[in-house]
Structure formats: structure tokens, C-alpha cells
Amino acid sequence: MAHRAVTTSMPMPRATDVVRLRVNGDLYEVGVPAHYTLLEALRYELLLTGSKQGCDKGDCGACTVIIDGRATLSCLTPVHEAEERDVVTVEGLASADGPHPLQDEFDLKGAAQCGFCTPGILCSAAALLARTPDPSRDEIREALAGNLCRCTGYTKIFEAVEGAAARLRVE
Amino acid sequence: MIKRAHRVGSELTVVGQPQRKIEGLAKSTGRAIYTDDLTLPGMLHGKILRSPHPHARIVSIDTTAAEALEGVHAVVTGRDMPITYGIIPWTPDEFPLCVDRVRYIGDGVAAVAAVDEDTAIRALAEIRVEYEELPPFLDPFDSLAADGSTPWIHQPKKEGRNGNITKHVHLEFGDVDGLMDGSDVVVEGEYHFEGTTHTPIEPHCAIGLFESGGGPGGKLTVWSATQVPHYLHRELARVLEIDPARVRVVQPLVGGAFGGKSEPFDLEFCVAKLSMKAGRPVKILYTREEVFYAHRGRHPFHMRYRTGCRADGRLRSVDARIVLDGGAYASFGLVTTYYSGQLLCAPYAMPAYRFDSTRVYTNKPACGPKRGHGSVQPRFAFEVQMDKLAERVGLDPIDMRRLNFIGEHTRTVNDLRVTSNGFLECLDAVERSSDWREKFRKMPFGQGIGVAGSTYISGTNYPIYPNDMPQSAVQMQIDRSGRVAVFSGASEIGQGCDSLVAYIACEELGVPLDHVRVLRGDTDFTPVDLGAYSSRVTFMLGNAAIDAARKLRKMVCEAVAADWEVKPSEVLLAGGRALWAPDTARQMTVREAFNLAEARFGTLGATGWYDTPKDVHGEYRGGTIGASPAYSFTAHVAEVEVDVETGFVDVKKIWIAHDCGRALNPVLVEGQMEGSAYMGFAEAIMEEHVFKDAEHGRGGLHNAPSLLDYRIPTSLDTPELESLIVESIDPEGPYGAKEAGEGPLHPSIPAIANAIYDAVGVRLDRLPFSPPAVWRALEAAASSGGARKPAAPGTVEVTAPRP
């Protein structure tokens, strides 16, 4: 993004700051407007477009990432608050060996229709399984309550999370 | 686990089995690209200035200060694009940006493109618009009663008419009044369906790139989250006055639509025009609030129904009067007005039927098609009427529906041709799975169970603009590596149509799924498919893909047969191999077979297409609307628990039985069934697309334009959903398939309404059944003797007339 001096009666709304972000294991230094959210930094500066913007005000959950093990709305996280913390996005769930069992189960079980809520839901689910390897259906419902899905009616999502949990317990 | 209520065996090896989606892993790993994920070199960001008034004349627009702002590259107003557009060719009544009149809060008046989003937002604040406010029409009945003493919302097409009316339809079949008078029981009801909106999680987004030079005219490319790239292509060319041969529409993956992206929107024209002015690519991403104002969602319906039947429960006559609140523009409204009546005539036989529907303009965001276009609202009213009639004649409501079953291979009273029909199997499935006989009228007070049925189209026989060309087409090519490439112009909005063509390629050509590439969503290289609407895609695209694949298969089998010196009909293609049917030990890889075919016939490609039957429809004005090559059928049972203290309705479970003809991939069919039932549940209990009136704030202002305030169900709210697939194997569908994406929404709402009645004996004829509405109804019942469990029906045994 270009930032230039402007001649207008309105004041410049921002300054550019350099922030240090640790995302999916890599440390980045990026220059961002001070008002940026983590979501904006991820999408516009790091080009990690897996995290989605559905509402930009914390209502839909499509922007959910994992910060220090907790599922977090990146659209409500000022970029400075993410500095030096451990951020995992949907792109960071897979490994060189292949997709995360959650990602594979979402495909097998038909849990992603349009796929727009999927990255956020996967992050919420991955955070859940990291702390609760054998969640009940109600625990899954609770963990995903901040992620709106408009396509599936959630049933296939629950089944995919349960399928992934079972696979992870075996591994 | 796939549960089939009614399974039909087949020789198919790929079709009918659970399969991955071809873009499934891209979606779950974050690699899938949606429009807003694209950034073009030098791209500018656009924003649209919107009207703060529900109804006003634009006196003047001054963009000088905005244009002078550093970082602003282009500003456009309505005067730059003074040609109206509209999805229906007979009712183009919208300008890309308003020229001299705004008709709802949120109507676009100007747009800017700037170096970044912040600058674009500041530029909007520098645009000076002078308005002369006009009296708004916010209530559809005020619009109807208008006498012209204040300005119409749109100029009447003919002098002396009410310019606030989009469309009036009056159709009558059979002796409605005579049969009504002769009915033993007549039930009258008044129903109100509040508007709801789609809220796909992806907001609308578009990028325009105009490349001038290289010949006269230049070239326009628009990337858009649209359900209808072909119609967008046409309208961009027409409105911007560019030769369609110079326009390209690219459709990245679409993050949900549900009908909310099925016509052109202001942002697509604006990114194009701004790019033409600025000479740079321009992106506009709607804010969530703009998505609510763009709307095109479900029309509010005010409905009166009279339904008559004989003492034995057989329907005699149905009479409906409907007022549709259309909002500020026509959108699909002409079709919606017909659909409000035309799609009610199955799955029950009715000897006489009349509907009188009027769509009026109001100064609110335009309504349009939402999943189950125009027929979800009347289905709610009609299925509640059926429940009331069943009670009056002492029939179990499932038996009442069986008794009136219209049958298969028949015509409806309004002369729609019905082919396959698995509605009875749907009723059987939900009755059995829900344990209906043990529950209906037998659960404790506060708990209840209800049933409803419905039908829906698998596409429409007539395209939106009259033409004799195919409705859907694909190109398919096979290559030396054993791969199949499918070029498909169909709109992947999450329902799985890209996977559908891949499954068909696998089934017909014997290749594994990962050897199929689907090249899609680009009007420069894919043949025309008309779009993802009216549940047309599986039926039409599926048949087109079969047509192409079989042309290729014929050549491959001939080449292999020549090599083996056997008959082509003895060659099978399956599981990655070509096999000799009499002795399958004789085989070769599909790759070798493709190479033989290429050596024999040259480079191999085929086009396939499908067009609808044009000779099956009613011979009356409007008789083509509702005509479909096949109809799906659905039955739901819903179980509820009503908290009489708070009015909260807890929907415990919905059983969904759906006749989809054949489930080409049962996982995806179930996904459509569950997603539909979820959306119907949401409309029944939670959703309300309402606007403030002058007494409650600024008239015409959206009451809740956010995903927090416009309540859609979370994982905690959504009931348990059980899918029961019924396969009737349609004679004309691809492998017998029909639609599954919209039909299964319809019965959710009346099934829940009927379950609430079973629970507490209170009828709710206004949507949504929110806690205050239910609580008030219970209070009203208390003042007249108290809510109580309704009486059980008699023990009349009813046998369905099976064909």
C-alpha cells in the first residue's frame, strides 16, 4: 500500500509502524498503518489470505486464528497486540506431510460447502482439540459457537471434528 | 453414515458414492481463492457513497473536492452510466448509480477509486450531495393505496396506473368458487411472512480492469463473487456500451450466495467504470452493512388463504390473495409474483386454485430471490392450512397429505408437468424415523411434533431472456497423460457443481477423480451456463456433462475395440482401466486407451449441452413460469419444546426426507438438505429483516444490519438434523437426479409452526416465532381459557391412492 502526504482539510488518520509478527513459525517484520488489525496485516501484508473477512467487527468468526493456543478473532485484534506472540492461521495447520486431519476430514465429510467460514472454524476446532482431545458433541458446539456457517447447518462440521479427533488420538 | 430411506440399485461405480469435492482440500487448507483474495498490480480501492434518505430527488452532486484529494484517481456518478439495468429484461429499473432519484437508504449515488481504502473513505466525505426529500412509502399497503398526490416510487408505465405496483398476477384454474361453496370444511387464514436475507459469509466483492489500446474499444475484465457470470457479462456490456466480445467475467470461488448474488449489483458497474476512468484495476468490497442494504432477499408476504376440502379430507378448492413487499426495485420481482402462486400446485392434487398476487414497491432495499424463491412463503401458509383442515376433518396430518398425493407422471391443476415423484416415500421416511405415531398429540403439554411437505423446481424450462440456445454446456478434452479437462461455466457457490462434472467424467470415462481438472468460472474460455439459481445446475449441467463425456467415451471405446478386434459395446471404462466385458482380465490403462483414441481420431475434445423441453407448459399467460423439467419433493417432521414462561421455542430435531431423483454424491445431497433445513429453521425462529418506521427512529433505516443484531443460528442454536434421501430416479435427470439445494428448505417453517400447535395448542400465523411473539400468543390463549394440548384426531384409516 502506498502512503503519501495528502493536502486536505482532514488530518492523516494514521502512521506507519513496524511490527514483528510470528506467524506459522516464521518471524516477519512488516510496516503497517497503526490502526491495522491482525487480519489486515495477515491478508494485505503477508498475503496469507486463508483467514477471511466476513464482517470486520467480530460477529462472524471467519477471521479466527490461533494466538498462543487460543482461538482469537483476528479482525478484533490490533496488530500490535499480536506482536511477538505465536500466531497460527489456517495455512499453518498443515505440515509437509500433508493436511491436518481436521482439514482432511472437512473434505471427506463434506463439512466445507462454500468454504468461506472454514478457515476460522478449523482454527477454533484445532484449538479445541489441542486442549480437549476427545470432545463431546456439546463441547464441539460450544467451541464453534463463535463461528457462523451459513451453508451446512453445522451437522457435517461436527462429524468432521469428531472424525479428526478420533484420528488424532490414534496417531 | 449415509442413510437412505429408499434406495434404488444401479450399475454406477462413481455416481452415487460418497466422494471428495475437487476443491475440498483447497478450501480446508486456505488455498482456495475468493474475489477479495486477489490483488492486482496497481490496484485501487473503491467505495460507494450511499443515500441517507429513503426517498429523495438528487438536486446536485459536487465531486470537486473529492477529485482534488491526493490519492483519488477517479470519481463516478450516475451521469457516467445513465442506462438502466435489471436481471429481468422487461423490468430494467435501476441505474448503476442513482441519476436523479434515490429510493432507499443505501441507494448508491457516487463512487470513488483511491490509492487505498482510507483515502477512498475520506473522499466520500468530500462529496456534496443536495437532496430534496420526498415522502417515503415504507408500508406495502400505503404503496398500494397511493393516489399519486406524492411522487410514485417509479413512474407508471401507462398514464393513470399506480407507479408503486411492480406486477399483478391473477390466475384461476377450475371452478374455485363453486368447489369452495361445495366444500364440507373451509378454513380461512391470514399469514404474514417477514422478510429475511441471505447473509452469505462472504460479502460481495468485485474487481474491474479496463485495458485500453490494442484496437478500438479496449477490453474489460470483471472478477466478481456472482452467481450469474453470464447475465453479469450481458448487463456490463449493455449498460457500459461495450461490445460483449470485449467483456470478460471471471468468477473466483464464491463464499456463499443463496440467491443473494444472482443479479448484477452496483459495485460491478462501478469497478468497471472507475477502472475505465482511472486506467488502473479497482476493487470494491462491500462492508457487511452494505450486504444488508444490497439485500434482494425474501419478500415480506401478506397472505390470505381459503382452503376447502370434503369431509373425508380431499382438497377441493384453494383461494389465495397475496401482497408482496418488493422494496425499491423490480429485481426478479416479476418472477417472484408468479412463483408466489405457481409452485403451490404439488405435491397435492387440487381441483380448483386461484391466486391473486400483487408486488408493490416500497422505499426499502429491493427484495429478490432467496433459496426457494417466492414459494417458501405461500408454502408456510398452505401447509399450516393443511394442518388446520386435517384437524377439522379428524385426520392425522401425514395421512391427510397422503390422501391428497398428486401422483407421478401427471399434470398439476395449473398444467405443470410432473414426472418422477417420491413424495409418499418422503412421508413414510419422516413418519418412521421420527416415531410420529408414538408422538403426535401424545407428548406432554409443551412438547410437540409437526409435519409439512413441499415441491420445488429443478430449473426452469425458459431462460431469463428469451433464446433458443442451450441452457447449459461444457467442453471436455482428454489427453495423452490419461487426464480429462472439463471447461465449465457453471457457478460453484459451495453446492458442488464443479465436482459434479468431475464425477460424471469419472463415471463415463473411467478415470480416477484426481485425473480430472475442472477449468471454470471464466467467460473467456468456458461455454455458457446460465448460473446458479432456480436449482437448475445438477439437472442441466449434469445432462450437459453426460452428453460431452459420452461423445468421448464412444471414440475411446471404438479405438480400444479396434485394437482388440472386439465390438465397441463390449468395452468398459472404469477404475482407471479399459476392460473387455466378456473377460475383464483383458484390459489396459485408460491412458493407453486415450492414446489409442487420439491416434485413431486426432486430438480429442467434445462439447456437450442440455436444453430444456419447450413444449411442456400451461397454455395461458404466465403458464411458462414454474414449468420445470422435473420437480423435487420433500417432507419434514419437526419436534419442538415450547417454554410457556418465556415463549422460547426449542426446536429439538428436524427429520428431512427429500426426493432428489438420485443422489449423485450423497454427502453433498445431505449437505444441501441439512443446510436448507437449517435456513428454514432460522427463518421460522430467528430471522427478521425489518426496517425502522418514523416512530422508531429514521424511517427506512435497517433495524439490524450486522451479523450480531440480525440473528442467524450458531452451532448452539441449530437443531439436530437428520437427512433421509429418497431416490425416485427421474426419467430425464442426469442418472435420474433432480435438485436438492432449495426444495428441502420449504417444509421446515410450517413443520415447526405445526409442531408448536401440537405442543401448546396455539396457532402462530406470523413469522418469526420469536419468544415475544410466542409469549404474546400464549398470553392471548390464557385470557381465553388457557393454552392446552389439542385433541387427537379420530382413528380414521386412510389409504393413499398409489399409482
Contacts between the chains, C-beta under 8 A, distances in Angstrom:
chain1	res1	chain2	res2	distance
A	1	B	115	7.6
A	1	B	116	5.0
A	2	B	71	7.7
A	2	B	115	5.1
A	2	B	116	6.9
A	3	B	116	7.7
A	4	B	70	6.4
A	4	B	71	6.4
A	4	B	115	7.4
A	5	B	70	7.3
A	6	B	69	6.6
A	6	B	70	4.3
A	6	B	71	6.0
A	6	B	119	7.2
A	7	B	69	8.0
A	7	B	70	5.8
A	8	B	69	5.5
A	8	B	70	7.4
A	8	B	122	6.9
A	8	B	126	7.6
A	10	B	122	5.4
A	10	B	125	7.3
A	13	B	118	5.8
A	13	B	122	7.7
A	14	B	118	6.9
A	33	B	118	7.4
A	43	B	37	7.8
A	44	B	39	7.9
A	47	B	39	7.7
A	48	B	30	7.5
A	49	B	30	7.5
A	49	B	33	7.3
A	49	B	36	7.8
A	49	B	37	3.8
A	50	B	29	7.5
A	50	B	30	2.3
A	50	B	31	7.3
A	51	B	30	7.5
A	52	B	34	7.5
A	52	B	201	7.3
A	52	B	202	7.2
A	52	B	255	7.2
A	53	B	36	6.9
A	53	B	203	7.6
A	53	B	285	7.7
A	54	B	201	4.4
A	54	B	202	6.7
A	54	B	203	6.9
A	54	B	255	7.9
A	54	B	288	7.2
A	54	B	707	7.4
A	55	B	203	8.0
A	55	B	288	4.3
A	55	B	706	6.8
A	55	B	707	5.0
A	56	B	287	6.8
A	56	B	288	6.6
A	57	B	288	7.1
A	57	B	706	6.7
A	57	B	708	7.7
A	59	B	288	7.5
A	59	B	706	5.9
A	59	B	707	3.8
A	59	B	708	4.4
A	60	B	201	5.8
A	60	B	288	7.9
A	60	B	707	5.0
A	62	B	201	5.5
A	89	B	30	6.9
A	90	B	28	7.9
A	90	B	29	6.8
A	90	B	30	3.7
A	91	B	29	7.1
A	91	B	30	4.6
A	91	B	31	7.9
A	93	B	29	7.5
A	94	B	29	5.4
A	99	B	25	6.0
A	99	B	28	6.7
A	99	B	29	5.7
A	102	B	28	7.6
A	103	B	25	6.7
A	103	B	28	4.0
A	103	B	29	5.4
A	104	B	25	7.4
A	104	B	28	7.5
A	106	B	24	7.3
A	106	B	27	7.6
A	106	B	28	4.2
A	107	B	20	5.2
A	107	B	21	6.6
A	107	B	24	3.4
A	107	B	25	5.1
A	107	B	27	7.7
A	107	B	28	5.6
A	108	B	18	7.9
A	108	B	20	6.5
A	108	B	24	8.0
A	109	B	667	7.1
A	110	B	21	7.3
A	110	B	667	4.0
A	110	B	668	5.9
A	110	B	670	7.1
A	110	B	671	4.7
A	111	B	28	8.0
A	112	B	21	7.7
A	112	B	24	6.3
A	112	B	27	4.5
A	112	B	28	5.6
A	113	B	256	7.7
A	113	B	494	3.7
A	113	B	495	6.8
A	113	B	496	7.6
A	113	B	671	5.8
A	113	B	675	6.7
A	114	B	200	7.0
A	114	B	201	7.2
A	114	B	202	7.0
A	114	B	253	7.5
A	114	B	254	6.5
A	114	B	255	4.9
A	114	B	256	4.1
A	114	B	257	7.7
A	114	B	493	6.2
A	114	B	494	3.0
A	115	B	23	7.5
A	115	B	26	7.9
A	115	B	27	3.2
A	115	B	28	7.5
A	115	B	32	5.4
A	115	B	253	6.7
A	115	B	255	6.9
A	115	B	494	6.7
A	116	B	34	6.7
A	116	B	200	7.3
A	116	B	201	4.4
A	116	B	202	4.5
A	116	B	255	3.0
A	116	B	256	5.8
A	117	B	201	4.9
A	118	B	27	5.4
A	118	B	28	5.7
A	119	B	30	5.2
A	122	B	28	6.4
A	140	B	715	7.6
A	141	B	715	4.6
A	141	B	716	5.4
A	142	B	715	8.0
A	142	B	716	7.0
A	144	B	714	7.8
A	144	B	715	4.4
A	145	B	714	4.9
A	145	B	715	5.4
A	145	B	716	4.9
A	146	B	714	7.6
A	147	B	714	7.9
A	147	B	715	7.4
A	148	B	201	6.3
A	148	B	707	6.3
A	148	B	712	6.1
A	148	B	714	6.5
A	149	B	201	7.3
A	149	B	715	7.8
A	150	B	198	7.7
A	150	B	199	6.0
A	150	B	200	5.9
A	150	B	201	5.4
A	150	B	256	5.1
A	150	B	258	7.2
A	150	B	675	7.9
A	150	B	679	7.8
A	150	B	712	6.8
A	151	B	256	5.9
A	151	B	494	5.2
A	151	B	671	7.3
A	151	B	675	5.0
A	152	B	671	5.9
A	152	B	674	6.3
A	152	B	675	5.4
A	152	B	678	7.4
A	153	B	674	3.8
A	153	B	675	5.0
A	153	B	676	8.0
A	153	B	677	6.2
A	153	B	678	3.2
A	153	B	679	7.8
A	153	B	718	5.8
A	153	B	721	5.2
A	154	B	678	7.3
A	154	B	715	4.8
A	154	B	718	5.1
A	155	B	674	4.9
A	155	B	720	7.8
A	155	B	721	5.1
A	156	B	667	7.7
A	156	B	670	7.4
A	156	B	671	5.8
A	156	B	674	6.9
A	157	B	715	7.5
A	158	B	715	7.6
